Amino acid sequence: MDEILSCSLQNSQKTVTVIGAGVAGMSAACSLAEAGFRVQLVERRGYLGGRASSYLHSGVNEVIDNCQHVLFGCCTNLIGFYRRIGVAERIHWTSEMTMIEPGGRRSALGPFRLGPFTLPAPLHGAPSFLNAKAFLFADKLALGRAMRAMLKPEAFIDTRESLGDWLRRHKQTEGAINRFWRLVIASALNSEIDSIAVPYAAKVIRELFMNSAQAGSMGMSTVPLSELYAGVTPFLAERGGSVLLNTFVEGASWDEETSQWLICTRTGELISDYVILALPFEATQKLLPHLPAEEGTEKLSRQLERHEHWPICSVHLWFDREITGLEHAVLLDREIHWMYNQSRLQGRDDHYIELVISANRAFAALSREAAIEQALRELAEFFPRVKDAKLEKVALVKEMHATFGVPPGIDSARPAAVSPWPNLFLAGDWVQTGWPSTMESAARSGHLAAEALGLAAEEPLTCLETDLKPQGLMRLIR
Ligand SMILES: Cc1cc2nc3c(=O)[nH]c(=O)nc-3n(C[C@H](O)[C@H](O)[C@H](O)COP(=O)(O)OP(=O)(O)OC[C@H]3O[C@@H](n4cnc5c(N)ncnc54)[C@H](O)[C@@H]3O)c2cc1C
């Protein structure tokens, strides 16, 4: 803290423009403002949050998230960002995951607890897993074998194997593949198993199921996502910064004489000592021809071309009565994967259920009517009360560019924060963070870009949050 305060005095004149106000841009902007830089955060839309935001949906006249966003205890940079802007207590945490089969049979996964007694990681989840009716004994054996093989991170260094091939090589059963790997892991990574690099799957396994109960606990916002960011504008303003909404950046040029950036927006020009581009990969790519030609631009362009989008759809349903008392559930063997009871999560007095369908291009291609009809039909297989309930209103949100994929070899297409240009840094969930396309990757990239900027400004900063340490027996595994 002392270190940060001392930076604060020395840096009071240095200006930073952060382009893009998603989680990456907001995290970078707030950590730099806290360190004393004068930050302007520039966003093309009229609100903050980027791909993790909420807005007034005119069709249902409700403020909805573009999709339910979950985080986990291991997301230390995202949690650090929430803490910085004072909203960490608005996240509701749970350790239990309920899996439901069509027909309604339930299995609860979560850490073992008997009064004060717990089991050391990675065994903390073993009793509920062994007890889960959703898996046959053969599935459990196969999953146990696979988890053991995924214990050591170095086992996967340099592998170019896909998760699909790895699962087949490790003789995973159909039940294990469909009900665990496809549903839980591939949907967390929002890709199909054959398009996932196995180290990313292993990372999810270790963080969510092995390292500790805390790392695997799941967090959900109790307010619409954009409300979480309401503190960002005052946070920056109190430190001499500002937020410029509805400001589309079209290009930038570097003035050698003044050592400053001139940033062209559709509404005017901005001048800044430093720039952080915190854009999605496709928006970064569009901006490249409008940045100075520098050695290294070509390479960056080739890296950007290798990224690919995956869609996520969500169906928002308002019923006239409660259809389940569960807060959330994983729905097995159907196209809809996750159910979130938004009325419970947000303490609302209506009956608002959100369904999430990830990594499913066929579902994303359905017409609105077909998608809603399928979602309702499937939901009734898990919660029979749906059949008697009246659907009052419904919204379908298709995010075709939700996340980028993490196929084998993708790491060489994820650049570091330092860019080919002077005093310009890259952030965004897609840069090199070691994390898949998530809010944590975005927050991490923002903190990494802030640190790289601090070095260039000769004011070293510590913005990256410490990772949670593995607990129990996991401490012994290297
Ligand atoms: C439907 C859906 C569900 C998801 N679920 C989860 C989840 O459960 N958990 C999780 O961790 N992650 C989830 N994600 C992924 C997560 O939302 C993203 O990884 C993260 O929000 C990316 O943040 P970012 O700041 O890198 O990019 P973005 O959020 O895309 O931010 C970039 C910003 O730049 C702005 N911009 C673009 N071009 C310009 C320009 N020329 N000038 C000015 N501004 C510009 C954009 O408007 C945007 O606000 C989900 C994503 C989607 C879409």
The ligand as a MOL file (V3000), in Angstrom:
LIG
                    3D

  0  0  0     0  0            999 V3000
M  V30 BEGIN CTAB
M  V30 COUNTS 53 58 0 0 0
M  V30 BEGIN ATOM
M  V30 1 C -23.0550 -14.7400 -23.0040 0
M  V30 2 C -21.7650 -14.7450 -22.2460 0
M  V30 3 C -21.6250 -15.5160 -21.0970 0
M  V30 4 C -20.4090 -15.5280 -20.4020 0
M  V30 5 N -20.3170 -16.2200 -19.2280 0
M  V30 6 C -19.1990 -16.0630 -18.4770 0
M  V30 7 C -19.1440 -16.5940 -17.1640 0
M  V30 8 O -20.0950 -17.2070 -16.6690 0
M  V30 9 N -18.0080 -16.4100 -16.4350 0
M  V30 10 C -16.9310 -15.7280 -16.9500 0
M  V30 11 O -15.9360 -15.5620 -16.2260 0
M  V30 12 N -16.9560 -15.2220 -18.2030 0
M  V30 13 C -18.0600 -15.3650 -18.9680 0
M  V30 14 N -18.1120 -14.8120 -20.2160 0
M  V30 15 C -16.8810 -14.2300 -20.7940 0
M  V30 16 C -16.6460 -12.8180 -20.2500 0
M  V30 17 O -17.8030 -12.0280 -20.3900 0
M  V30 18 C -15.5230 -12.1810 -21.0490 0
M  V30 19 O -14.3970 -13.0380 -21.0600 0
M  V30 20 C -15.0850 -10.8490 -20.4580 0
M  V30 21 O -16.1820 -10.0690 -20.0950 0
M  V30 22 C -14.2320 -10.1200 -21.5050 0
M  V30 23 O -13.8760 -8.8380 -21.0120 0
M  V30 24 P -12.9380 -7.8960 -21.8770 0
M  V30 25 O -12.8170 -6.6370 -21.1250 0
M  V30 26 O -11.7130 -8.6290 -22.2450 0
M  V30 27 O -13.7180 -7.6570 -23.2500 0
M  V30 28 P -15.1080 -6.9550 -23.5120 0
M  V30 29 O -16.0380 -7.2190 -22.4060 0
M  V30 30 O -15.5400 -7.3560 -24.8820 0
M  V30 31 O -14.7740 -5.3950 -23.4730 0
M  V30 32 C -14.2700 -4.6840 -24.5790 0
M  V30 33 C -14.9500 -3.3210 -24.6420 0
M  V30 34 O -14.3970 -2.5740 -25.7240 0
M  V30 35 C -15.4280 -1.8170 -26.3190 0
M  V30 36 N -14.9820 -1.4340 -27.6690 0
M  V30 37 C -14.8550 -2.2340 -28.7560 0
M  V30 38 N -14.3970 -1.5240 -29.7890 0
M  V30 39 C -14.2240 -0.2570 -29.3610 0
M  V30 40 C -13.7640 0.9350 -29.9780 0
M  V30 41 N -13.3580 0.9430 -31.2500 0
M  V30 42 N -13.7500 2.0810 -29.2490 0
M  V30 43 C -14.1350 2.0800 -27.9450 0
M  V30 44 N -14.5790 0.9770 -27.3040 0
M  V30 45 C -14.6090 -0.1800 -28.0110 0
M  V30 46 C -16.6050 -2.7760 -26.2850 0
M  V30 47 O -17.8320 -2.0980 -26.4470 0
M  V30 48 C -16.4440 -3.4220 -24.9100 0
M  V30 49 O -17.1630 -2.7220 -23.9150 0
M  V30 50 C -19.3140 -14.7970 -20.9180 0
M  V30 51 C -19.4530 -14.0120 -22.0720 0
M  V30 52 C -20.6670 -13.9700 -22.7010 0
M  V30 53 C -20.8260 -13.0600 -23.8870 0
M  V30 END ATOM
M  V30 BEGIN BOND
M  V30 1 1 1 2
M  V30 2 1 2 3
M  V30 3 2 2 52
M  V30 4 2 3 4
M  V30 5 1 4 5
M  V30 6 1 4 50
M  V30 7 2 5 6
M  V30 8 1 6 7
M  V30 9 1 6 13
M  V30 10 2 7 8
M  V30 11 1 7 9
M  V30 12 1 9 10
M  V30 13 2 10 11
M  V30 14 1 10 12
M  V30 15 2 12 13
M  V30 16 1 13 14
M  V30 17 1 14 15
M  V30 18 1 14 50
M  V30 19 1 15 16
M  V30 20 1 16 17
M  V30 21 1 16 18
M  V30 22 1 18 19
M  V30 23 1 18 20
M  V30 24 1 20 21
M  V30 25 1 20 22
M  V30 26 1 22 23
M  V30 27 1 23 24
M  V30 28 2 24 25
M  V30 29 1 24 26
M  V30 30 1 24 27
M  V30 31 1 27 28
M  V30 32 2 28 29
M  V30 33 1 28 30
M  V30 34 1 28 31
M  V30 35 1 31 32
M  V30 36 1 32 33
M  V30 37 1 33 34
M  V30 38 1 33 48
M  V30 39 1 34 35
M  V30 40 1 35 36
M  V30 41 1 35 46
M  V30 42 1 36 37
M  V30 43 1 36 45
M  V30 44 2 37 38
M  V30 45 1 38 39
M  V30 46 1 39 40
M  V30 47 2 39 45
M  V30 48 1 40 41
M  V30 49 2 40 42
M  V30 50 1 42 43
M  V30 51 2 43 44
M  V30 52 1 44 45
M  V30 53 1 46 47
M  V30 54 1 46 48
M  V30 55 1 48 49
M  V30 56 2 50 51
M  V30 57 1 51 52
M  V30 58 1 52 53
M  V30 END BOND
M  V30 END CTAB
M  END
